[in-house]
Amino acid sequence: MKAPPGGPVRDFIGYGRRPPHPRWPGDARLALNIVLNVEEGSEPSVPDGDDASETGLTEGGGGGFEGRDLAAESMFEYGSRVGFWRILRILEERGMTATMFACALALERNPEGAAAIRDGGYDVCCHGYRWERHQPMNAEQERARIDAAVASLTKTIGRRPSGWYCRYGPSVNTRRLLVEEGGFVYDSDAYNDELPYWTNVDKRPHLVVPYSLANNDVKFVRGGVAKGEDFFVFLRDAFDLLYREGAEAPKMMSIGLHSRIIGHPARAAGLERFLDHVAAQQGVWICRREEIAQHWITHHPAA
């Protein structure tokens, strides 16, 4: 089947009824990957030449007018000034690792945060140069943005990013450009599975490690959950079901966090309860996204 104009062929089948056994390290029943989105300072803002301030995934900003929203700006700043450090402390206290979905510009503007990521051994999945849409870009523009993001993160973190994830979803050219760039191990611009899978891009194998917007703290600002306890229960139920299924068919679970959302105390308390619940279970591989990709390449290589 040929790809339709402007995009890849859709796959409604995937692994079907019998997905492969991932053979996670230690015969784990579940691979758990915690993702912290590091975006603060990369969002659209008037000082950076944009027409208006970004208010997405905040408590709301001033609203009702066009232009610079100082309230929204300071809510983003809370994420990098306070929330980021709270989440790292919570992880470090429990000896748990995570993956950083990092916008390059955010880390350029927060060298202390970049050093903490580097020194803490967290892996970086590139979240673009800025918090911006890739869909309207032509291939030349998008290629330049990918190259700029890789160069920036390589400088601030000390090693190039191993993965890629667009802020607003990929363009029809993104995956092809990532393969063309040649240094990415995987991308996470998909929400369609609970296991990694291989794709074919210009006759070259390319690994996809799917992400999730279900197990994600964006539910706080989109009305899905209201309290830290709600978030804990939602994550716990997802974890427990996958853990039970993992006796026969292990999967992976991604959890998406944002410093300016989950970093607030009442919400962070729910995250703490969930991580303590996880820590009480046996047979859980708490891992970096890069480790999942490398495991899949080793144990489930492209055909």
Backbone as CSV, one residue per row, in Angstrom:
resi,resn,N_x,N_y,N_z,CA_x,CA_y,CA_z,C_x,C_y,C_z
1,MET,0.846,-1.200,0.000,0.000,0.000,0.000,0.877,1.244,0.000
2,LYS,0.558,2.207,-0.841,1.326,3.441,-0.893,0.820,4.423,0.162
3,ALA,1.762,5.242,0.654,1.369,6.268,1.607,0.517,7.313,0.914
4,PRO,-0.523,7.816,1.580,-1.323,8.879,0.987,-0.490,10.146,0.863
5,PRO,-0.892,11.064,-0.016,-0.123,12.298,-0.174,0.045,13.013,1.164
6,GLY,1.285,13.364,1.482,1.530,14.148,2.682,1.559,13.372,3.968
7,GLY,1.677,12.055,3.936,1.728,11.361,5.208,1.903,9.863,5.075
8,PRO,2.217,9.184,6.195,2.435,7.733,6.196,1.120,6.974,6.189
9,VAL,1.234,5.686,5.923,0.077,4.794,5.989,-0.304,4.571,7.456
10,ARG,-1.604,4.581,7.740,-2.069,4.302,9.104,-2.128,2.798,9.330
11,ASP,-1.862,2.388,10.575,-1.868,0.969,10.926,-2.876,0.758,12.051
12,PHE,-3.972,0.079,11.760,-5.015,-0.167,12.746,-4.873,-1.536,13.417
13,ILE,-3.831,-2.285,13.060,-3.699,-3.654,13.538,-2.615,-3.782,14.593
14,GLY,-1.438,-3.254,14.323,-0.348,-3.353,15.278,0.023,-4.792,15.577
15,TYR,0.221,-5.096,16.865,0.585,-6.456,17.265,-0.625,-7.387,17.335
16,GLY,-1.821,-6.816,17.337,-3.012,-7.647,17.356,-3.211,-8.383,18.668
17,ARG,-3.793,-9.566,18.575,-4.196,-10.317,19.770,-3.010,-10.825,20.579
18,ARG,-1.896,-11.063,19.933,-0.749,-11.674,20.621,0.502,-10.799,20.477
19,PRO,0.617,-9.779,21.294,1.824,-8.947,21.243,3.043,-9.736,21.699
20,PRO,4.224,-9.332,21.266,5.433,-10.059,21.678,5.701,-9.889,23.165
21,HIS,6.294,-10.906,23.758,6.726,-10.790,25.154,8.000,-9.951,25.165
22,PRO,8.004,-8.835,25.873,9.163,-7.926,25.772,10.422,-8.441,26.437
23,ARG,10.277,-9.424,27.371,11.440,-9.929,28.102,12.206,-8.787,28.774
24,TRP,11.459,-8.001,29.553,12.089,-6.898,30.287,13.169,-7.425,31.229
25,PRO,14.145,-6.629,31.565,15.200,-7.074,32.493,14.614,-7.590,33.809
26,GLY,15.192,-8.660,34.322,14.725,-9.235,35.567,13.359,-9.870,35.478
27,ASP,12.905,-10.184,34.251,11.571,-10.741,34.042,10.488,-9.845,34.635
28,ALA,10.691,-8.541,34.542,9.726,-7.585,35.099,8.371,-7.722,34.417
29,ARG,7.333,-7.506,35.201,5.967,-7.563,34.683,5.553,-6.249,34.031
30,LEU,6.315,-5.201,34.288,5.960,-3.892,33.747,7.199,-3.015,33.673
31,ALA,7.357,-2.313,32.554,8.392,-1.280,32.430,7.726,0.070,32.667
32,LEU,8.151,0.778,33.682,7.556,2.059,34.048,8.524,3.190,33.727
33,ASN,8.084,4.102,32.857,8.907,5.250,32.488,8.208,6.539,32.905
34,ILE,8.865,7.285,33.774,8.368,8.579,34.241,8.979,9.659,33.360
35,VAL,8.139,10.519,32.810,8.599,11.584,31.921,8.331,12.939,32.571
36,LEU,9.355,13.754,32.676,9.190,15.130,33.138,9.415,16.048,31.949
37,ASN,8.376,16.774,31.553,8.479,17.730,30.455,9.142,19.007,30.954
38,VAL,10.256,19.373,30.349,11.007,20.563,30.738,10.819,21.595,29.631
39,GLU,9.904,22.529,29.838,9.471,23.440,28.779,9.562,24.911,29.157
40,GLU,9.656,25.188,30.442,9.542,26.556,30.932,10.668,27.445,30.398
41,GLY,10.285,28.511,29.736,11.240,29.405,29.099,11.318,29.209,27.602
42,SER,10.660,28.149,27.099,10.662,27.901,25.661,9.299,28.175,25.035
43,GLU,8.309,28.468,25.878,6.941,28.664,25.380,6.809,29.993,24.633
44,PRO,5.790,30.137,23.779,5.572,31.423,23.107,5.433,32.557,24.116
45,SER,6.125,33.645,23.865,6.065,34.801,24.763,6.380,36.067,23.979
46,VAL,5.823,37.174,24.434,6.024,38.451,23.758,7.499,38.865,23.765
47,PRO,8.243,38.689,24.881,9.664,39.038,24.848,10.470,38.259,23.810
48,ASP,9.952,37.098,23.397,10.639,36.311,22.376,10.107,36.581,20.972
49,GLY,9.271,37.620,20.839,8.801,38.017,19.525,7.449,37.470,19.119
50,ASP,6.780,36.745,20.027,5.455,36.216,19.700,4.384,37.272,19.960
51,ASP,3.223,37.063,19.368,2.147,38.051,19.491,1.496,38.043,20.864
52,ALA,1.525,36.900,21.541,0.847,36.778,22.835,1.569,35.767,23.700
53,SER,1.278,35.809,24.996,1.858,34.857,25.932,1.142,33.518,25.832
54,GLU,1.877,32.452,26.058,1.280,31.117,26.126,0.624,30.933,27.493
55,THR,-0.613,30.468,27.499,-1.309,30.193,28.761,-1.627,28.713,28.922
56,GLY,-1.250,27.888,27.940,-1.566,26.471,27.980,-0.873,25.753,29.123
57,LEU,-1.591,24.815,29.725,-1.079,24.004,30.819,-0.583,24.856,31.988
58,THR,-1.366,25.893,32.293,-1.118,26.711,33.476,-2.425,26.806,34.262
59,GLU,-2.414,27.583,35.337,-3.636,27.787,36.123,-4.610,28.727,35.415
60,GLY,-4.179,29.365,34.325,-5.121,30.158,33.543,-4.632,31.512,33.080
61,GLY,-3.694,32.134,33.763,-3.231,33.453,33.353,-4.281,34.529,33.570
62,GLY,-3.991,35.731,33.065,-4.932,36.848,33.221,-6.153,36.694,32.339
63,GLY,-5.927,36.371,31.061,-7.022,36.110,30.127,-7.816,37.338,29.746
64,GLY,-8.568,37.219,28.661,-9.471,38.284,28.243,-8.821,39.423,27.492
65,PHE,-7.566,39.258,27.074,-6.903,40.326,26.326,-5.810,39.706,25.470
66,GLU,-5.353,40.457,24.489,-4.261,40.027,23.625,-2.958,40.655,24.104
67,GLY,-1.873,39.956,23.889,-0.578,40.527,24.232,0.110,39.786,25.355
68,ARG,0.903,40.529,26.110,1.743,39.913,27.127,0.956,39.664,28.410
69,ASP,0.955,38.423,28.870,0.237,38.018,30.072,1.268,37.697,31.152
70,LEU,1.487,38.651,32.046,2.512,38.469,33.076,2.131,37.387,34.072
71,ALA,0.826,37.203,34.285,0.391,36.143,35.194,0.777,34.778,34.639
72,ALA,0.494,34.548,33.359,0.843,33.267,32.742,2.356,33.064,32.734
73,GLU,3.096,34.123,32.440,4.555,34.007,32.431,5.071,33.523,33.787
74,SER,4.538,34.087,34.862,5.038,33.715,36.185,4.634,32.302,36.567
75,MET,3.527,31.804,35.995,3.142,30.416,36.248,4.108,29.452,35.579
76,PHE,4.583,29.797,34.400,5.629,28.995,33.777,6.898,29.050,34.623
77,GLU,7.235,30.233,35.116,8.452,30.381,35.912,8.402,29.546,37.187
78,TYR,7.207,29.354,37.754,7.085,28.508,38.940,7.622,27.109,38.641
79,GLY,7.351,26.635,37.425,7.802,25.299,37.076,9.300,25.136,37.163
80,SER,10.053,26.083,36.612,11.513,25.962,36.611,12.137,26.393,37.940
81,ARG,11.496,27.336,38.629,12.043,27.853,39.893,11.761,26.935,41.079
82,VAL,10.593,26.280,41.072,10.159,25.520,42.254,9.790,24.070,41.904
83,GLY,8.841,23.909,40.977,8.305,22.582,40.710,9.342,21.576,40.251
84,PHE,10.238,21.998,39.369,11.281,21.115,38.850,12.092,20.494,39.978
85,TRP,12.474,21.322,40.932,13.316,20.848,42.029,12.536,19.948,42.974
86,ARG,11.248,20.227,43.155,10.433,19.352,44.013,10.331,17.960,43.398
87,ILE,10.083,17.889,42.092,9.949,16.586,41.440,11.267,15.818,41.493
88,LEU,12.373,16.492,41.256,13.663,15.802,41.344,13.908,15.275,42.752
89,ARG,13.547,16.063,43.777,13.732,15.588,45.159,12.881,14.342,45.420
90,ILE,11.643,14.349,44.943,10.751,13.211,45.134,11.347,11.963,44.484
91,LEU,11.880,12.109,43.285,12.490,10.965,42.601,13.753,10.504,43.315
92,GLU,14.600,11.450,43.676,15.874,11.106,44.304,15.668,10.428,45.654
93,GLU,14.682,10.874,46.420,14.409,10.258,47.718,14.035,8.782,47.578
94,ARG,13.466,8.417,46.452,13.020,7.043,46.223,13.969,6.257,45.326
95,GLY,15.055,6.893,44.923,16.027,6.218,44.061,15.464,5.862,42.707
96,MET,14.553,6.695,42.194,13.897,6.428,40.919,14.431,7.346,39.832
97,THR,14.458,6.849,38.625,14.954,7.627,37.504,13.794,8.126,36.651
98,ALA,14.098,8.915,35.638,13.074,9.485,34.750,13.732,9.913,33.454
99,THR,12.885,10.213,32.481,13.312,10.776,31.208,12.853,12.222,31.129
100,MET,13.702,13.079,30.603,13.350,14.480,30.433,12.947,14.745,28.983
101,PHE,11.705,15.147,28.773,11.285,15.662,27.476,11.630,17.147,27.496
102,ALA,12.795,17.499,27.011,13.343,18.836,27.211,13.346,19.655,25.939
103,CYS,12.781,20.856,26.020,12.925,21.846,24.954,14.303,22.485,25.097
104,ALA,14.996,22.600,23.986,16.379,23.076,24.040,16.494,24.465,24.640
105,LEU,15.614,25.376,24.241,15.693,26.755,24.731,15.466,26.820,26.239
106,ALA,14.618,25.942,26.776,14.370,25.930,28.211,15.646,25.652,28.985
107,LEU,16.461,24.733,28.497,17.692,24.410,29.212,18.788,25.432,28.960
108,GLU,18.758,26.097,27.809,19.694,27.201,27.601,19.490,28.266,28.670
109,ARG,18.238,28.456,29.072,17.901,29.519,30.027,17.931,29.049,31.478
110,ASN,18.230,27.791,31.689,18.275,27.268,33.054,19.474,26.342,33.207
111,PRO,20.681,26.905,33.230,21.876,26.061,33.285,21.952,25.205,34.547
112,GLU,21.380,25.680,35.671,21.393,24.859,36.882,20.513,23.628,36.701
113,GLY,19.366,23.807,36.040,18.514,22.663,35.753,19.186,21.696,34.794
114,ALA,19.870,22.226,33.777,20.582,21.371,32.834,21.664,20.560,33.549
115,ALA,22.355,21.196,34.482,23.396,20.489,35.233,22.794,19.383,36.094
116,ALA,21.611,19.633,36.679,20.955,18.612,37.496,20.542,17.411,36.651
117,ILE,20.077,17.668,35.450,19.717,16.570,34.542,20.961,15.770,34.166
118,ARG,22.009,16.485,33.837,23.258,15.836,33.439,23.845,15.029,34.601
119,ASP,23.943,15.642,35.768,24.581,14.988,36.903,23.714,13.881,37.497
120,GLY,22.392,13.973,37.301,21.492,12.962,37.833,21.359,11.739,36.954
121,GLY,21.992,11.746,35.791,21.953,10.589,34.915,20.639,10.394,34.189
122,TYR,19.834,11.451,34.098,18.569,11.352,33.372,18.846,11.416,31.869
123,ASP,18.076,10.682,31.093,18.226,10.780,29.651,17.310,11.874,29.119
124,VAL,17.658,12.409,27.956,16.902,13.503,27.357,16.296,13.056,26.038
125,CYS,15.005,13.241,25.938,14.284,13.095,24.679,13.970,14.510,24.209
126,CYS,14.452,14.875,23.033,14.321,16.254,22.561,12.852,16.607,22.327
127,HIS,12.428,17.698,22.923,11.043,18.178,22.842,10.953,19.384,21.904
128,GLY,11.899,19.437,20.967,11.944,20.550,20.031,12.868,21.648,20.519
129,TYR,13.151,22.607,19.648,13.965,23.740,20.095,13.144,24.649,20.989
130,ARG,11.916,24.941,20.533,10.973,25.716,21.336,9.670,24.935,21.462
131,TRP,8.783,25.450,22.285,7.423,24.917,22.439,6.617,25.471,21.273
132,GLU,6.652,24.783,20.133,6.079,25.326,18.907,5.506,24.224,18.043
133,ARG,4.648,24.620,17.118,4.032,23.667,16.202,4.962,23.373,15.029
134,HIS,5.081,22.096,14.697,5.874,21.701,13.546,5.021,21.527,12.294
135,GLN,3.702,21.337,12.462,2.845,21.070,11.298,2.896,22.157,10.226
136,PRO,2.926,23.448,10.584,2.948,24.468,9.529,4.301,24.634,8.843
137,MET,5.357,24.049,9.390,6.686,24.236,8.823,6.846,23.428,7.544
138,ASN,7.610,23.971,6.599,8.010,23.148,5.470,9.215,22.301,5.901
139,ALA,9.612,21.371,5.065,10.667,20.432,5.435,11.981,21.144,5.746
140,GLU,12.290,22.178,4.993,13.545,22.900,5.219,13.533,23.600,6.578
141,GLN,12.419,24.240,6.907,12.308,24.910,8.202,12.401,23.907,9.347
142,GLU,11.697,22.794,9.209,11.689,21.807,10.287,13.060,21.164,10.450
143,ARG,13.719,20.891,9.355,15.073,20.334,9.436,15.999,21.263,10.214
144,ALA,15.895,22.554,9.964,16.735,23.523,10.662,16.426,23.549,12.154
145,ARG,15.140,23.417,12.526,14.762,23.426,13.933,15.265,22.169,14.645
146,ILE,15.187,21.038,13.981,15.704,19.800,14.559,17.205,19.913,14.788
147,ASP,17.926,20.405,13.787,19.379,20.552,13.912,19.749,21.514,15.038
148,ALA,19.009,22.620,15.149,19.286,23.602,16.201,19.039,23.008,17.585
149,ALA,17.973,22.216,17.714,17.654,21.604,18.998,18.730,20.607,19.414
150,VAL,19.173,19.789,18.482,20.212,18.801,18.782,21.502,19.492,19.203
151,ALA,21.892,20.525,18.464,23.133,21.242,18.791,23.051,21.882,20.170
152,SER,21.903,22.480,20.480,21.735,23.153,21.762,21.785,22.166,22.918
153,LEU,21.027,21.082,22.829,20.988,20.112,23.926,22.332,19.407,24.095
154,THR,23.019,19.176,22.997,24.347,18.572,23.096,25.281,19.464,23.907
155,LYS,25.124,20.765,23.750,25.959,21.715,24.487,25.559,21.807,25.950
156,THR,24.252,21.895,26.246,23.825,22.100,27.635,23.883,20.827,28.472
157,ILE,23.648,19.672,27.846,23.619,18.409,28.581,24.939,17.655,28.491
158,GLY,25.702,17.906,27.434,26.971,17.214,27.277,26.898,15.978,26.420
159,ARG,25.722,15.629,25.939,25.544,14.528,24.996,24.273,14.792,24.205
160,ARG,24.212,14.283,22.991,23.062,14.551,22.141,21.836,13.802,22.676
161,PRO,20.642,14.288,22.389,19.428,13.578,22.791,19.271,12.291,21.994
162,SER,18.757,11.251,22.664,18.596,9.960,21.999,17.224,9.805,21.358
163,GLY,16.244,10.596,21.812,14.889,10.477,21.290,14.310,11.818,20.917
164,TRP,13.126,11.781,20.320,12.445,12.997,19.864,10.955,12.908,20.177
165,TYR,10.370,14.065,20.575,8.926,14.145,20.801,8.464,15.571,20.544
166,CYS,7.586,15.770,19.561,7.072,17.100,19.236,6.089,17.581,20.299
167,ARG,6.071,18.881,20.534,5.142,19.446,21.519,3.687,19.290,21.077
168,TYR,3.356,19.653,19.882,1.971,19.621,19.411,1.710,18.481,18.431
169,GLY,2.528,17.463,18.460,2.400,16.392,17.487,3.310,16.653,16.299
170,PRO,3.671,15.598,15.568,4.617,15.737,14.456,3.950,16.281,13.207
171,SER,4.768,16.759,12.303,4.300,17.083,10.955,4.370,15.809,10.116
172,VAL,3.919,15.893,8.888,4.004,14.725,8.002,5.453,14.437,7.605
173,ASN,6.355,15.376,7.877,7.765,15.198,7.509,8.659,14.820,8.684
174,THR,8.153,14.950,9.924,9.029,14.854,11.091,9.822,13.559,11.144
175,ARG,9.137,12.431,11.067,9.840,11.153,11.229,10.882,10.950,10.129
176,ARG,10.552,11.330,8.915,11.519,11.211,7.823,12.748,12.067,8.096
177,LEU,12.547,13.262,8.624,13.666,14.154,8.914,14.514,13.635,10.077
178,LEU,13.878,12.988,11.055,14.629,12.397,12.158,15.531,11.275,11.661
179,VAL,14.988,10.436,10.787,15.791,9.351,10.216,16.914,9.920,9.355
180,GLU,16.602,10.953,8.609,17.604,11.602,7.775,18.732,12.182,8.626
181,GLU,18.386,12.771,9.779,19.397,13.352,10.666,20.362,12.288,11.151
182,GLY,19.845,11.116,11.460,20.697,9.958,11.661,21.143,9.650,13.074
183,GLY,20.900,10.541,14.032,21.413,10.299,15.370,20.384,9.898,16.404
184,PHE,19.114,9.821,16.005,18.071,9.486,16.966,17.870,7.976,17.040
185,VAL,17.785,7.472,18.264,17.551,6.050,18.481,16.070,5.726,18.297
186,TYR,15.202,6.678,18.647,13.759,6.451,18.602,13.033,7.787,18.559
187,ASP,11.740,7.733,18.273,10.878,8.881,18.551,9.660,8.401,19.321
188,SER,8.991,9.330,19.994,7.803,9.009,20.794,6.577,9.757,20.301
189,ASP,6.572,10.114,19.031,5.444,10.840,18.447,4.320,9.885,18.042
190,ALA,3.863,9.084,18.997,2.750,8.163,18.752,2.124,7.806,20.093
191,TYR,0.842,7.510,20.055,0.081,7.174,21.261,-0.687,5.865,21.056
192,ASN,-0.239,5.040,20.117,-1.072,3.961,19.615,-0.707,2.571,20.118
193,ASP,0.150,2.461,21.143,0.503,1.130,21.623,1.059,1.222,23.042
194,GLU,1.241,0.039,23.655,1.850,-0.051,24.981,3.163,-0.816,24.935
195,LEU,3.674,-1.009,23.713,4.991,-1.586,23.500,5.678,-0.826,22.371
196,PRO,6.991,-0.786,22.357,7.705,-0.215,21.212,7.421,-1.024,19.947
197,TYR,7.620,-0.398,18.803,7.458,-1.111,17.542,8.327,-0.451,16.472
198,TRP,8.604,-1.222,15.436,9.439,-0.748,14.335,8.582,-0.205,13.202
199,THR,9.059,0.840,12.570,8.463,1.363,11.348,9.527,1.336,10.257
200,ASN,9.096,1.566,9.040,10.018,1.621,7.912,9.920,3.009,7.288
201,VAL,11.018,3.728,7.309,11.052,5.091,6.785,12.104,5.163,5.690
202,ASP,11.659,5.390,4.475,12.580,5.418,3.331,13.465,4.180,3.291
203,LYS,12.810,3.025,3.542,13.469,1.712,3.485,14.488,1.518,4.612
204,ARG,14.369,2.310,5.667,15.243,2.153,6.822,14.392,1.889,8.053
205,PRO,14.788,0.948,8.924,14.012,0.674,10.136,14.149,1.828,11.131
206,HIS,13.056,2.158,11.784,13.060,3.235,12.772,12.166,2.818,13.936
207,LEU,12.652,3.002,15.155,11.946,2.548,16.347,11.043,3.640,16.909
208,VAL,9.820,3.251,17.274,8.871,4.137,17.939,8.628,3.613,19.351
209,VAL,8.805,4.476,20.334,8.487,4.149,21.731,7.292,5.012,22.109
210,PRO,6.070,4.468,22.041,4.866,5.294,22.191,4.785,5.988,23.550
211,TYR,4.112,7.109,23.547,3.903,7.926,24.751,2.427,7.829,25.142
212,SER,2.019,8.541,26.180,0.629,8.521,26.625,0.221,9.899,27.141
213,LEU,-0.945,10.338,26.731,-1.547,11.538,27.320,-2.647,11.153,28.308
214,ALA,-2.835,9.840,28.510,-3.817,9.379,29.489,-3.243,9.468,30.900
215,ASN,-2.073,8.850,31.101,-1.414,8.902,32.415,-0.570,10.169,32.491
216,ASN,-1.240,11.311,32.577,-0.572,12.589,32.378,-1.208,13.661,33.258
217,ASP,-0.375,14.503,33.852,-0.924,15.523,34.761,-1.641,16.661,34.039
218,VAL,-1.698,16.631,32.698,-2.499,17.637,31.999,-3.967,17.519,32.393
219,LYS,-4.367,16.392,32.959,-5.752,16.223,33.389,-6.137,17.236,34.464
220,PHE,-5.167,17.737,35.201,-5.468,18.744,36.213,-5.988,20.037,35.588
221,VAL,-5.399,20.467,34.492,-5.789,21.742,33.891,-6.861,21.579,32.826
222,ARG,-7.171,20.325,32.476,-8.228,20.079,31.492,-9.484,19.504,32.129
223,GLY,-9.526,19.530,33.458,-10.738,19.145,34.156,-10.917,17.663,34.393
224,GLY,-9.913,16.861,34.076,-10.057,15.419,34.246,-9.917,14.963,35.683
225,VAL,-9.014,15.598,36.437,-8.855,15.312,37.857,-8.723,16.642,38.589
226,ALA,-9.060,16.629,39.877,-9.042,17.872,40.646,-8.054,17.843,41.804
227,LYS,-7.846,16.671,42.380,-7.029,16.560,43.580,-5.860,15.606,43.357
228,GLY,-4.850,15.780,44.212,-3.724,14.859,44.150,-4.165,13.426,44.356
229,GLU,-5.165,13.222,45.208,-5.681,11.879,45.449,-6.308,11.300,44.187
230,ASP,-6.994,12.162,43.411,-7.580,11.702,42.145,-6.500,11.193,41.201
231,PHE,-5.398,11.942,41.121,-4.306,11.554,40.229,-3.690,10.251,40.692
232,PHE,-3.497,10.122,41.990,-2.958,8.887,42.548,-3.829,7.695,42.186
233,VAL,-5.140,7.817,42.374,-6.046,6.705,42.097,-6.033,6.353,40.611
234,PHE,-6.028,7.376,39.747,-6.011,7.126,38.306,-4.752,6.366,37.906
235,LEU,-3.589,6.840,38.358,-2.333,6.174,38.023,-2.258,4.788,38.647
236,ARG,-2.721,4.669,39.888,-2.670,3.366,40.563,-3.511,2.329,39.824
237,ASP,-4.703,2.731,39.388,-5.556,1.779,38.683,-4.917,1.328,37.371
238,ALA,-4.310,2.279,36.637,-3.631,1.914,35.395,-2.467,0.972,35.679
239,PHE,-1.690,1.306,36.687,-0.538,0.482,37.046,-0.977,-0.917,37.467
240,ASP,-1.982,-1.002,38.330,-2.406,-2.302,38.849,-2.925,-3.216,37.741
241,LEU,-3.682,-2.658,36.790,-4.189,-3.482,35.702,-3.044,-3.989,34.823
242,LEU,-2.119,-3.088,34.474,-0.978,-3.499,33.664,-0.099,-4.502,34.415
243,TYR,0.010,-4.330,35.714,0.807,-5.246,36.525,0.182,-6.637,36.528
244,ARG,-1.151,-6.704,36.642,-1.829,-8.004,36.585,-1.651,-8.640,35.207
245,GLU,-1.862,-7.865,34.164,-1.682,-8.393,32.809,-0.244,-8.849,32.575
246,GLY,0.689,-8.198,33.268,2.097,-8.481,33.065,2.528,-9.869,33.475
247,ALA,1.668,-10.597,34.198,1.990,-11.981,34.530,2.090,-12.826,33.261
248,GLU,1.342,-12.429,32.228,1.356,-13.159,30.964,1.900,-12.327,29.802
249,ALA,1.557,-11.039,29.795,1.908,-10.180,28.656,2.386,-8.818,29.169
250,PRO,3.651,-8.715,29.563,4.166,-7.445,30.086,4.088,-6.321,29.064
251,LYS,3.880,-5.116,29.550,3.788,-3.920,28.719,4.681,-2.826,29.319
252,MET,4.576,-1.630,28.758,5.238,-0.455,29.316,4.174,0.564,29.698
253,MET,4.486,1.384,30.680,3.594,2.438,31.141,4.374,3.741,31.187
254,SER,3.875,4.747,30.484,4.488,6.080,30.500,3.645,7.000,31.362
255,ILE,4.297,7.830,32.158,3.615,8.824,32.987,4.182,10.189,32.633
256,GLY,3.321,11.112,32.187,3.764,12.439,31.778,3.534,13.481,32.861
257,LEU,4.592,14.218,33.190,4.536,15.234,34.246,5.052,16.570,33.726
258,HIS,4.576,17.650,34.336,5.023,19.001,34.024,5.320,19.721,35.344
259,SER,6.471,20.348,35.427,6.888,20.969,36.686,5.912,22.022,37.177
260,ARG,5.302,22.768,36.253,4.396,23.846,36.654,3.005,23.334,37.014
261,ILE,2.776,22.017,36.802,1.491,21.420,37.177,1.679,20.527,38.394
262,ILE,2.314,19.381,38.213,2.469,18.422,39.299,3.413,18.941,40.377
263,GLY,4.206,19.964,40.049,5.152,20.498,41.022,4.520,21.237,42.170
264,HIS,3.237,21.586,42.076,2.552,22.238,43.201,2.307,21.218,44.315
265,PRO,2.409,21.633,45.569,2.416,20.677,46.695,1.246,19.710,46.725
266,ALA,0.009,20.199,46.580,-1.147,19.304,46.705,-1.157,18.238,45.616
267,ARG,-0.668,18.587,44.431,-0.607,17.616,43.346,0.578,16.677,43.527
268,ALA,1.705,17.237,43.954,2.896,16.413,44.158,2.651,15.345,45.217
269,ALA,1.791,15.624,46.182,1.479,14.628,47.206,0.849,13.383,46.580
270,GLY,0.011,13.580,45.553,-0.572,12.440,44.859,0.465,11.634,44.119
271,LEU,1.435,12.325,43.510,2.525,11.622,42.831,3.337,10.803,43.828
272,GLU,3.617,11.380,44.992,4.355,10.645,46.022,3.635,9.354,46.410
273,ARG,2.318,9.429,46.594,1.559,8.233,46.976,1.674,7.156,45.901
274,PHE,1.605,7.589,44.646,1.706,6.607,43.567,3.079,5.963,43.540
275,LEU,4.136,6.753,43.622,5.479,6.188,43.566,5.736,5.259,44.745
276,ASP,5.184,5.572,45.911,5.330,4.674,47.057,4.568,3.378,46.822
277,HIS,3.425,3.457,46.155,2.679,2.246,45.793,3.507,1.376,44.843
278,VAL,4.132,2.008,43.869,4.982,1.272,42.919,6.146,0.613,43.639
279,ALA,6.772,1.358,44.554,7.955,0.848,45.250,7.645,-0.385,46.087
280,ALA,6.377,-0.555,46.465,5.990,-1.695,47.298,5.779,-2.970,46.491
281,GLN,5.841,-2.874,45.151,5.599,-4.034,44.295,6.932,-4.634,43.833
282,GLN,6.892,-5.920,43.554,8.047,-6.619,43.001,7.879,-6.748,41.486
283,GLY,8.983,-6.829,40.780,8.915,-7.094,39.349,8.513,-5.896,38.514
284,VAL,8.960,-4.710,38.915,8.707,-3.499,38.132,10.055,-2.916,37.715
285,TRP,10.219,-2.687,36.439,11.442,-2.076,35.910,11.186,-0.589,35.750
286,ILE,11.691,0.224,36.678,11.570,1.679,36.597,12.786,2.160,35.809
287,CYS,12.545,2.702,34.642,13.646,2.865,33.696,13.542,4.173,32.922
288,ARG,14.617,4.474,32.250,14.655,5.609,31.340,14.141,5.168,29.969
289,ARG,13.658,6.113,29.219,13.121,5.797,27.895,14.219,5.267,26.971
290,GLU,15.372,5.805,27.116,16.514,5.356,26.334,16.809,3.884,26.591
291,GLU,16.636,3.448,27.834,16.867,2.046,28.175,15.832,1.136,27.516
292,ILE,14.581,1.596,27.457,13.548,0.808,26.781,13.910,0.634,25.312
293,ALA,14.326,1.738,24.680,14.688,1.669,23.270,15.861,0.718,23.039
294,GLN,16.885,0.822,23.853,18.053,-0.039,23.673,17.712,-1.496,23.942
295,HIS,16.852,-1.733,24.925,16.423,-3.111,25.207,15.691,-3.686,24.005
296,TRP,14.820,-2.882,23.380,14.054,-3.383,22.249,14.946,-3.659,21.043
297,ILE,15.910,-2.793,20.837,16.847,-2.995,19.732,17.634,-4.283,19.914
298,THR,18.003,-4.582,21.156,18.787,-5.777,21.439,17.958,-7.049,21.363
299,HIS,16.781,-7.027,21.970,15.988,-8.253,22.107,14.906,-8.406,21.034
300,HIS,14.556,-7.325,20.379,13.542,-7.389,19.323,14.011,-6.549,18.124
301,PRO,15.101,-6.927,17.516,15.658,-6.123,16.417,14.704,-6.065,15.230
302,ALA,14.893,-5.061,14.437,14.065,-4.909,13.233,14.231,-6.109,12.327
303,ALA,13.150,-6.533,11.732,13.198,-7.687,10.842,14.061,-7.370,9.638
